[in-house]
Amino acid sequence: MDKNKKAMSSLEEAIACPVCQKTLTTAPSDCNQCQNYFRQEVTKMPLAPVDLTPAQVKDGVDVVNFQPLRTELFRLPIISFLYERILPPIWAMGLRNRGGMDTEFQQCIEFFGQNLGTVADISCGTGIFARRLALLQQCQQIIALDYSETMLGQLQQQMQRDGILPSQITIIRGDITALPFAPNSLDAVYSGAAIHCWPDATTGVRNIYQALSSGGKLFATTFLQPLPSIIFRFFTADELQQIAITAGFHPDCVQVETRGVYGTLKCIK
Ligand SMILES: C[S@@+](CC[C@H](N)C(=O)[O-])C[C@H]1O[C@@H](n2cnc3c(N)ncnc32)[C@H](O)[C@@H]1O
């Protein structure tokens, strides 16, 4: 099998309907749950972004459409526009690791190790991580998923600016509470500065745990208490560790590192 066909088949095996969890190969050709929305939508991949949020797939039936402010906020065009134009220099001053995204990317790549297969940047925002990964050219498949369509719009614009082809990153609008991935289908997941924005942290980490293959790795970062949980939901380092264990990771395979109000969660399935 040539390299492109192999990559496409691993993508087809990884992407699943967020409602029935079936992949393109296992979903019925006349699905009465989504009226074939899933099948039709995934044919656009990887060249165009796809919308696999449960509400879109199931057209609102039996699906909770309400999301908390900490999720909805990022859909505002002004937030998406300003996000990457304002924050990276502030992070680099020490708010997000010592050295900002450069350090975080290096730490994550070291943790993931060699032979990267299918890697997902979940809650990718403008894709700061996914784009770096694409430029590294060491992954078989890169998936960038976020709930905010406006953040994903910024990602597409940045890809053009960086000279990254649409085929190099599969862009999915998806919801952490019902991820569109088949069980055991991802080799590694990065989720940067996002846990505090999710509707429910344990559900989110559990969904990632289920999507990871055996030996698969999660590298996630988040801001921590004592930042006050007014809009976002900040945890302590101990709570973060407990969330990962409750989500399914073995306690020996969960590590939390903190630096001020910034925490890094490293887990191996
Ligand atoms: C602070 S930004 C982090 C963006 C990027 N990962 C980074 O490292 O800069 C948090 C992201 O989480 C996303 N998010 C919030 N709720 C989500 C949900 N329910 N499902 C998926 N992504 C969500 C937001 O849209 C936003 O892009």
PDBQT file of the ligand as one rigid body, heavy atoms in Angstrom, charges set to zero:
ROOT
HETATM    1  C1  LIG A 301      -7.453  28.154  25.820  1.00  0.00    +0.000 C 
HETATM    2  S1  LIG A 301      -7.864  27.426  24.292  1.00  0.00    +0.000 S 
HETATM    3  C2  LIG A 301      -6.471  26.385  23.951  1.00  0.00    +0.000 C 
HETATM    4  C3  LIG A 301      -6.162  26.318  22.488  1.00  0.00    +0.000 C 
HETATM    5  C4  LIG A 301      -4.887  25.581  22.118  1.00  0.00    +0.000 C 
HETATM    6  N1  LIG A 301      -4.949  24.184  22.474  1.00  0.00    +0.000 N 
HETATM    7  C5  LIG A 301      -3.663  26.179  22.747  1.00  0.00    +0.000 C 
HETATM    8  O1  LIG A 301      -2.833  25.422  23.241  1.00  0.00    +0.000 OA
HETATM    9  O2  LIG A 301      -3.501  27.395  22.705  1.00  0.00    +0.000 OA
HETATM   10  C6  LIG A 301      -9.091  26.235  24.750  1.00  0.00    +0.000 C 
HETATM   11  C7  LIG A 301      -9.776  25.568  23.561  1.00  0.00    +0.000 C 
HETATM   12  O3  LIG A 301     -10.676  24.569  24.054  1.00  0.00    +0.000 OA
HETATM   13  C8  LIG A 301     -11.760  24.508  23.163  1.00  0.00    +0.000 C 
HETATM   14  N2  LIG A 301     -12.923  23.852  23.784  1.00  0.00    +0.000 N 
HETATM   15  C9  LIG A 301     -13.699  24.336  24.790  1.00  0.00    +0.000 A 
HETATM   16  N3  LIG A 301     -14.717  23.488  25.019  1.00  0.00    +0.000 NA
HETATM   17  C10 LIG A 301     -14.591  22.451  24.158  1.00  0.00    +0.000 A 
HETATM   18  C11 LIG A 301     -15.358  21.277  23.907  1.00  0.00    +0.000 A 
HETATM   19  N4  LIG A 301     -16.494  21.035  24.551  1.00  0.00    +0.000 N 
HETATM   20  N5  LIG A 301     -14.913  20.419  22.966  1.00  0.00    +0.000 NA
HETATM   21  C12 LIG A 301     -13.785  20.685  22.260  1.00  0.00    +0.000 A 
HETATM   22  N6  LIG A 301     -13.028  21.790  22.445  1.00  0.00    +0.000 NA
HETATM   23  C13 LIG A 301     -13.433  22.670  23.377  1.00  0.00    +0.000 A 
HETATM   24  C14 LIG A 301     -12.026  25.964  22.831  1.00  0.00    +0.000 C 
HETATM   25  O4  LIG A 301     -12.794  26.134  21.664  1.00  0.00    +0.000 OA
HETATM   26  C15 LIG A 301     -10.612  26.518  22.715  1.00  0.00    +0.000 C 
HETATM   27  O5  LIG A 301     -10.156  26.535  21.391  1.00  0.00    +0.000 OA
ENDROOT
TORSDOF 0
